[in-house]
Structure formats: C-alpha cells, structure tokens
Amino acid sequence: MQSEFIVSLIVLALLGIFIPGFLIKNRLKKKPVVCPIDGGCDEVLKSKWNAVFFIKNDILGLFYYILILFLALYLFFVSEKLLFLTKIISGASLLFSLFLVFIQAKIIKEYCFYCLISALINLLIFINEFAL
C-alpha cells in the first residue's frame, strides 16, 4: 500500500474536521454563518434537511471525519485489514453528500459554501481511497 495516499487521506480528514467544527461552534454560540458565496448558508443550515434522525448533519460530518482519520491512522501504523471498511464508509458518505447537494440545488435553491466544500472533501477522500 502506498503510504503517500494514506497520508493524503489523513490530511483530507483533518481538513474535513474543521468544517463541521466551525459550523457546530457557530450553531452553539447562536452566531449566523457568514457565507462567502451568495449568502445561502443560513437558509441551508436552518432547513429541515439539516438533520437525519434528529442528529444535525454537522455532527454527523464531524463523526465521519474523525472516523476516517482514525481508520487512516490505523491503515498507516497498524494494518491494511480495514481498507475495505473505509471504502464502504467513504462511498456511503459521498452518496449522502451528493444527495444533500441535490437538495440544495433542487429543493432549497440555496447553496452553503461549507457544505459544498465538505462534499468536495468527501469526493476527494473517496477517490483517494480507491487509489490505495
């Protein structure tokens, strides 16, 4: 297994942790999220689509990126046995991200910059894992 791909997976997971962390911090402090594109973040983040089974998407995203980080560290330092699991998890996350981007485009008709960056990171994680 090529260690540079695992290292890039670790970097992507660390980058991913910052986005939901930022969104959670703003939500807990009840601060509006400043959106660098067109100002649609608050509409997206306050929509009914921002939770799955009463769990906010930012919390799910934070857990996902932490899980990917730990799995990547495991792959790097311990064993390659969990590679298939990481591929399944990242594939499911990518499908969920694509679904949420579709919701933004077709139903909410507003875009959240941070959600789009998170979806891009999910795509890069997925592509990166299949390079392993």
Protein Blocks (a to p, Z undefined) as FASTA:
>chain_A
ZZklmmmmmmmmmmmmmmmmmmmmmmmnopacddfegolmmmmmmmmklcgehiafklmm
mmmmmmmmmmmmmmmmmomklmmmmmmmmmmmmmmmmmmmmmmmmmnopacfklmmmmmm
mmmmmmmmmmZZ
